[in-house]
């Protein structure tokens, strides 16, 4: 895959024993073997981290 554009944003909050974060990622590009233009990839992640 050949990428033309990539954007990412992350937001998070730290608490006493854990952290919470959300991420959004957007990519636009060309899929090479099939030669398909304007392929979008969108990913949303939620991350929880506990410290002990």
Backbone torsions as a table, in degrees:
resi	resn	phi	psi	omega
1	UNK	NA	134.7	177.3
2	UNK	-106.5	119.0	-175.1
3	UNK	-90.2	133.7	174.0
4	UNK	-98.1	-45.3	-176.5
5	UNK	-133.0	143.8	174.2
6	UNK	-143.7	128.7	176.7
7	UNK	-131.3	143.6	177.8
8	UNK	-146.8	141.7	174.9
9	UNK	-136.1	140.8	179.2
10	UNK	-132.6	138.7	175.4
11	UNK	-133.3	140.0	-179.0
12	UNK	-154.3	168.3	178.9
13	UNK	-143.3	134.3	176.8
14	UNK	-101.2	133.6	174.4
15	UNK	-115.9	-175.4	-176.3
16	UNK	-59.1	-53.9	-175.2
17	UNK	-109.8	-8.2	-179.0
18	UNK	-146.4	161.1	176.8
19	UNK	-121.4	147.6	175.0
20	UNK	-130.0	135.2	-177.8
21	UNK	-145.5	144.5	174.0
22	UNK	-123.6	143.4	-179.1
23	UNK	-132.1	142.8	173.6
24	UNK	-127.6	130.6	-179.2
25	UNK	-129.0	135.5	178.1
26	UNK	-128.7	131.9	177.2
27	UNK	-134.5	141.7	176.4
28	UNK	-129.3	136.4	-179.1
29	UNK	-167.8	-161.7	-177.8
30	UNK	-122.6	129.5	177.1
31	UNK	-85.4	116.1	-167.6
32	UNK	-72.6	-50.7	-175.9
33	UNK	-60.6	-38.4	-179.7
34	UNK	-89.1	-9.3	-179.2
35	UNK	58.2	41.9	-179.8
36	UNK	-96.0	124.0	179.1
37	UNK	-87.5	161.6	171.7
38	UNK	56.6	51.9	176.9
39	UNK	-92.7	122.4	179.7
40	UNK	-101.2	140.5	173.6
41	UNK	-127.2	123.2	179.8
42	UNK	-125.2	129.1	-177.4
43	UNK	-131.5	130.9	173.6
44	UNK	-118.8	129.5	-178.2
45	UNK	-125.8	144.8	172.5
46	UNK	-122.3	123.6	-175.1
47	UNK	-120.4	126.1	175.2
48	UNK	-117.0	128.7	179.2
49	UNK	-125.3	126.0	178.4
50	UNK	-111.0	130.6	179.9
51	UNK	-106.3	127.9	178.0
52	UNK	-133.2	NA	NA
